[in-house]
């Protein structure tokens, strides 16, 4: 039976940044169509403006009205804007923010209506997009609201590291109060579940970072490790989740200990992102775990200073596209193998016969 092609929706982000550049550069590679059918929510006029500014002559979009009309061999585009839209490369404008929101809203609506299988979002400007309809700190908070879920996890993914955050876009002065036993437990649960269903890791190992320098140094530099983080770890341990820590962030990354775990939970934004972007700025992906639908994005921003110069790298956007497709397939596989699980059977093993059994029979679990 022929495998269904993945319909990948793409919101164009801020029209004055590098969104169109990284989208076009990524979609120029025909290999993309072997993985998915790309559908950009944007504007033919804006796309043409960027192609001209970048001197790209060997690429064009297939203009459609709905995802159902998408050509599986083409890069498709749904027009969301009127012809009065104005591109001002490198500038943060009100119209740039409005255009970004219109694209995002239309794409998310089609995603929730199951017209799309995955969503990849190009960068927005968190300031100019603010309005009565968008009063969020970023994509993550907006998508959580649209999905109607209480919690989601900002999850940064690269080849050598996966790192999530207890607190996201939050001022440093508010971080300590937001790091609670409940918030840590919630994020660990989402991370563990995502590692199993989205990344096909059967029994994930999660490292949890400390909040304070030197992990509090036995409460000399802070007591959150003793009073908050360790109790949270004890709680998830009772649920069978393998979470370890708290680890002082400097030594953890400096010694390369991150390579020993399937994922890392950071207490706050810059604690984890500084290390992540130092190692994977060009190819890292931002994934929103814990949602009923799949959304990824490149890790960089609008990069107004590069707009129209042809210098922006499309690697992160391409990886975001590939990761979304990979997660889609992993979720499908997980649903298939857990649809009709075998009934658990308790096997009685006599102590004098244990040595005769292969080790994995009495050490491994029966099912996921």
C-alpha positions as CSV (number, residue, x, y, z in Angstrom):
1,X,0.0,0.0,0.0
2,X,1.3,3.4,-1.0
3,X,2.3,5.6,2.0
4,X,0.3,8.8,2.4
5,X,2.3,11.9,1.6
6,X,2.7,14.3,4.5
7,X,1.1,17.7,3.9
8,X,3.4,20.3,5.5
9,X,2.0,23.7,6.2
10,X,4.4,26.6,6.4
11,X,3.6,30.0,7.9
12,X,5.8,32.7,6.3
13,X,6.6,34.7,9.4
14,X,7.6,38.3,9.3
15,X,7.7,39.4,5.7
16,X,10.5,41.9,6.3
17,X,12.9,39.3,7.8
18,X,14.6,36.2,6.4
19,X,11.5,34.0,6.5
20,X,11.0,33.9,2.7
21,X,14.7,33.5,2.0
22,X,15.1,30.3,4.2
23,X,11.8,28.9,2.9
24,X,12.6,29.4,-0.7
25,X,16.2,28.1,-0.3
26,X,15.0,25.0,1.4
27,X,12.2,24.3,-1.0
28,X,14.4,24.7,-4.0
29,X,15.8,21.3,-3.2
30,X,13.6,18.8,-5.0
31,X,14.4,16.2,-2.4
32,X,12.0,18.0,-0.1
33,X,9.1,16.6,-2.2
34,X,10.2,13.1,-1.4
35,X,9.5,13.8,2.3
36,X,6.4,16.0,2.1
37,X,4.1,18.3,0.1
38,X,5.0,21.8,1.2
39,X,2.2,24.4,1.4
40,X,3.2,28.0,2.3
41,X,0.7,30.4,3.7
42,X,1.8,33.7,2.4
43,X,1.6,36.0,-0.6
44,X,2.7,35.6,-4.3
45,X,3.5,39.3,-4.3
46,X,5.8,39.1,-1.3
47,X,7.4,35.9,-2.5
48,X,8.1,37.5,-5.9
49,X,9.6,40.5,-4.1
50,X,12.0,38.3,-2.1
51,X,13.0,36.2,-5.2
52,X,13.9,39.4,-7.0
53,X,15.9,40.8,-4.1
54,X,17.8,37.5,-3.8
55,X,18.2,37.2,-7.5
56,X,16.5,33.7,-7.5
57,X,15.3,33.0,-11.1
58,X,15.0,29.2,-11.1
59,X,12.2,28.8,-8.6
60,X,8.4,29.6,-8.4
61,X,5.5,28.7,-6.3
62,X,2.4,26.8,-7.4
63,X,-0.5,29.0,-6.4
64,X,-3.4,27.2,-4.8
65,X,-6.5,28.0,-2.7
66,X,-6.6,25.1,-0.3
67,X,-4.2,22.3,0.8
68,X,-6.4,19.8,-1.1
69,X,-5.3,21.5,-4.4
70,X,-1.5,21.1,-3.6
71,X,0.7,19.6,-6.3
72,X,2.8,16.9,-4.7
73,X,5.7,17.6,-6.9
74,X,5.7,21.4,-6.3
75,X,6.2,24.0,-3.7
76,X,2.7,25.3,-3.2
77,X,1.5,28.7,-1.9
78,X,-1.9,29.8,-0.5
79,X,-2.4,33.6,-0.8
80,X,-3.5,35.0,2.6
81,X,-2.8,38.7,2.0
82,X,-4.2,41.4,-0.2
83,X,-2.1,43.1,-2.9
84,X,-1.7,46.2,-0.8
85,X,0.9,44.5,1.4
86,X,4.2,46.4,1.5
87,X,7.6,44.8,2.1
88,X,10.2,46.9,3.8
89,X,13.2,44.7,4.1
90,X,15.1,44.8,7.4
91,X,12.4,46.9,9.2
92,X,10.0,46.0,12.0
93,X,6.6,47.3,10.8
94,X,3.0,47.0,11.9
95,X,2.0,45.5,8.6
96,X,4.8,43.0,8.9
97,X,3.3,41.8,12.2
98,X,-0.2,41.8,10.9
99,X,0.9,39.7,7.9
100,X,2.7,37.2,10.1
101,X,-0.4,36.7,12.2
102,X,-2.7,36.3,9.3
103,X,-0.5,33.6,7.8
104,X,-0.1,31.8,11.2
105,X,-3.8,31.9,12.0
106,X,-4.8,30.5,8.6
107,X,-2.2,27.7,8.8
108,X,-3.2,26.7,12.4
109,X,-6.9,26.7,11.5
110,X,-6.1,24.3,8.6
111,X,-3.9,22.2,10.9
112,X,-6.6,21.8,13.5
113,X,-9.1,20.9,10.7
114,X,-6.7,18.1,9.6
115,X,-6.1,19.6,6.2
116,X,-2.4,19.7,7.2
117,X,-0.3,17.0,8.9
118,X,2.4,19.2,10.3
119,X,3.2,22.9,10.7
120,X,6.6,24.7,10.3
121,X,6.6,28.3,11.4
122,X,9.0,30.9,10.0
123,X,10.3,33.5,12.5
124,X,8.0,36.3,13.8
125,X,8.8,39.5,15.5
126,X,7.3,39.1,19.0
127,X,6.8,42.9,19.3
128,X,5.1,43.9,16.1
129,X,2.8,40.9,16.0
130,X,1.1,42.0,19.3
131,X,-2.6,42.9,18.8
132,X,-6.0,42.2,20.3
133,X,-5.9,38.8,18.5
134,X,-2.3,37.9,19.4
135,X,-1.3,38.8,23.0
136,X,1.3,36.1,23.6
137,X,5.0,36.0,24.3
138,X,5.7,33.8,21.3
139,X,4.6,30.9,19.1
140,X,4.7,28.4,21.9
141,X,2.1,30.2,24.1
142,X,-0.1,31.0,21.1
143,X,-0.2,27.3,19.9
144,X,-0.8,26.1,23.4
145,X,-3.9,28.3,23.6
146,X,-5.1,27.2,20.2
147,X,-4.7,23.6,21.1
148,X,-6.5,24.1,24.4
149,X,-3.9,22.4,26.5
150,X,-2.7,23.6,29.9
151,X,1.0,22.9,29.4
152,X,3.4,22.6,26.4
153,X,7.1,22.2,26.3
154,X,9.6,24.3,24.3
155,X,11.9,21.5,23.1
156,X,15.1,22.3,21.3
157,X,16.3,19.5,19.0
158,X,19.7,18.8,17.3
159,X,21.7,15.8,16.3
160,X,23.6,15.7,19.6
161,X,21.2,17.3,22.1
162,X,17.5,17.6,23.1
163,X,16.8,20.2,25.7
164,X,13.5,21.5,27.1
165,X,12.6,24.3,29.6
166,X,10.7,24.5,32.8
167,X,10.2,28.3,32.2
168,X,10.3,29.9,28.8
169,X,10.0,33.5,27.9
170,X,10.1,34.8,31.4
171,X,12.1,37.6,33.1
172,X,15.0,36.2,35.2
173,X,13.6,37.9,38.3
174,X,10.5,35.8,38.0
175,X,12.2,32.4,37.3
176,X,12.8,31.2,40.8
177,X,9.1,31.6,41.8
178,X,8.0,29.8,38.6
179,X,10.2,26.8,39.3
180,X,7.9,24.7,41.4
181,X,7.6,21.0,42.1
182,X,4.4,20.9,40.0
183,X,6.0,22.8,37.1
184,X,9.0,20.5,37.0
185,X,6.9,17.3,37.2
186,X,4.6,18.6,34.5
187,X,7.5,19.3,32.1
188,X,9.3,16.0,32.8
189,X,6.1,14.1,32.0
190,X,5.6,16.0,28.7
191,X,9.3,15.4,27.8
192,X,9.2,11.7,28.7
193,X,6.0,11.2,26.7
194,X,7.4,13.1,23.7
195,X,10.6,11.1,23.7
196,X,8.6,7.9,23.6
197,X,6.0,8.8,21.1
198,X,7.7,11.5,19.0
199,X,11.3,10.2,19.0
200,X,10.7,6.4,19.4
201,X,12.9,6.1,22.5
202,X,11.5,3.2,24.5
203,X,12.9,4.1,28.0
204,X,14.2,7.7,28.0
205,X,16.9,9.0,30.3
206,X,16.4,12.6,31.3
207,X,18.9,14.9,32.9
208,X,17.5,17.7,35.1
209,X,19.7,20.8,35.6
210,X,20.0,22.7,38.9
211,X,18.7,26.3,39.3
212,X,21.5,27.7,41.4
213,X,25.3,27.7,40.8
214,X,26.9,24.5,42.0
215,X,23.5,23.0,42.5
216,X,23.0,25.2,45.5
217,X,26.2,23.9,47.2
218,X,24.2,22.1,49.9
219,X,21.8,25.1,50.2
220,X,24.6,27.6,50.7
221,X,23.8,29.4,47.4
222,X,20.0,28.6,47.4
223,X,17.7,25.8,48.5
224,X,15.6,25.2,45.4
225,X,17.5,22.1,44.6
226,X,16.7,20.5,48.0
227,X,13.2,21.8,48.5
228,X,11.9,21.8,44.9
229,X,13.9,19.9,42.3
230,X,14.8,16.8,44.3
231,X,11.2,16.3,45.5
232,X,10.0,16.6,41.9
233,X,12.6,14.0,40.8
234,X,11.4,11.7,43.6
235,X,7.8,12.1,42.5
236,X,8.4,11.1,38.8
237,X,10.7,8.3,39.9
238,X,7.6,6.7,41.5
239,X,5.9,6.9,38.1
240,X,8.7,5.0,36.4
241,X,10.3,7.9,34.7
242,X,14.1,7.9,34.6
243,X,15.0,11.5,35.5
244,X,18.4,12.3,37.1
245,X,19.9,15.4,38.8
246,X,20.0,18.1,39.7
247,X,23.2,18.8,37.7
248,X,25.1,22.1,37.8
249,X,24.8,23.5,34.3
250,X,28.4,24.7,33.8
251,X,30.0,21.3,34.6
252,X,27.3,19.4,32.9
253,X,27.9,21.0,29.5
254,X,31.6,21.6,30.0
255,X,32.3,17.9,30.7
256,X,30.1,16.8,27.8
257,X,27.7,14.9,30.1
258,X,24.8,15.9,28.0
259,X,25.8,13.2,25.5
260,X,24.9,10.5,28.1
261,X,21.2,11.4,28.2
262,X,18.3,11.3,25.8
263,X,17.2,14.8,26.8
264,X,17.9,17.6,29.3
265,X,15.4,19.7,31.3
266,X,16.7,23.2,31.8
267,X,15.2,25.5,34.5
268,X,15.2,28.7,32.4
269,X,15.6,30.0,28.8
270,X,19.2,31.1,28.6
271,X,20.5,28.3,30.9
272,X,19.8,25.7,28.2
273,X,19.7,27.8,25.0
274,X,23.2,29.3,25.4
275,X,24.7,25.8,25.3
276,X,22.3,24.6,22.6
277,X,22.9,27.5,20.2
278,X,26.6,27.3,20.7
279,X,26.5,23.7,19.5
280,X,23.7,23.8,16.9
281,X,22.7,27.3,15.9
282,X,22.7,26.5,12.2
283,X,20.9,23.2,12.3
284,X,18.9,23.2,15.6
285,X,15.1,23.0,15.6
286,X,12.5,24.4,18.0
287,X,9.8,21.8,18.6
288,X,6.6,22.4,20.7
289,X,6.0,19.1,22.6
290,X,2.8,18.3,24.3
291,X,0.4,19.5,21.6
292,X,-2.1,17.3,19.8
293,X,-0.6,18.5,16.5
294,X,3.0,18.8,15.3
295,X,4.8,22.2,15.1
296,X,8.5,22.9,14.5
297,X,10.5,26.0,13.6
298,X,14.1,27.1,13.0
299,X,15.9,28.3,16.1
300,X,16.8,31.7,14.7
301,X,14.8,34.9,14.6
302,X,13.8,37.3,11.9
303,X,17.4,38.5,11.4
304,X,16.4,41.8,9.9
305,X,20.0,42.7,9.4
306,X,20.4,39.9,6.9
307,X,17.1,40.4,5.0
308,X,17.4,40.5,1.2
309,X,21.2,39.9,1.3
310,X,21.2,36.2,0.4
311,X,23.3,35.4,3.4
312,X,20.8,33.6,5.6
313,X,21.3,29.9,6.1
314,X,18.3,27.6,5.4
315,X,19.8,24.7,7.4
316,X,17.7,25.2,10.5
317,X,14.5,25.6,8.5
318,X,15.2,22.5,6.4
319,X,15.9,20.5,9.6
320,X,12.6,21.8,11.1
321,X,10.8,20.5,8.0
322,X,12.5,17.1,8.2
323,X,11.9,16.8,12.0
324,X,8.2,17.5,11.6
325,X,7.9,14.7,9.1
326,X,9.9,12.4,11.3
327,X,7.8,13.0,14.3
328,X,4.6,12.5,12.2
329,X,5.9,9.1,11.2
330,X,7.0,8.2,14.7
331,X,3.5,9.1,16.1
332,X,1.8,7.0,13.4
333,X,4.1,4.0,14.3
334,X,3.5,4.5,18.0
335,X,-0.3,4.5,17.5
336,X,-0.1,1.3,15.4
337,X,2.1,-0.7,17.9
338,X,0.0,0.4,20.9
339,X,-3.4,0.1,19.4
340,X,-4.0,-3.5,20.6
341,X,-1.3,-4.2,23.2
342,X,-0.8,-7.7,24.5
343,X,-2.3,-8.4,27.8
344,X,0.4,-8.3,30.5
345,X,1.3,-11.8,31.7
346,X,3.1,-12.4,35.0
347,X,5.6,-15.1,34.6
348,X,6.5,-17.2,37.7
349,X,10.2,-17.9,37.7
350,X,11.7,-20.3,40.3
351,X,14.8,-18.9,41.9
352,X,16.8,-22.0,41.1
353,X,16.0,-21.6,37.4
354,X,16.9,-17.9,37.0
355,X,20.4,-18.6,35.9
356,X,19.2,-20.6,33.0
357,X,17.2,-17.7,31.5
358,X,18.5,-15.1,29.1
359,X,19.0,-11.9,31.0
360,X,16.6,-9.8,28.9
361,X,13.7,-12.1,29.8
362,X,13.6,-11.2,33.4
363,X,15.0,-7.6,33.2
364,X,13.0,-6.1,30.3
365,X,9.5,-4.8,30.3
366,X,6.8,-6.7,28.3
367,X,5.5,-3.6,26.5
368,X,5.9,0.1,26.1
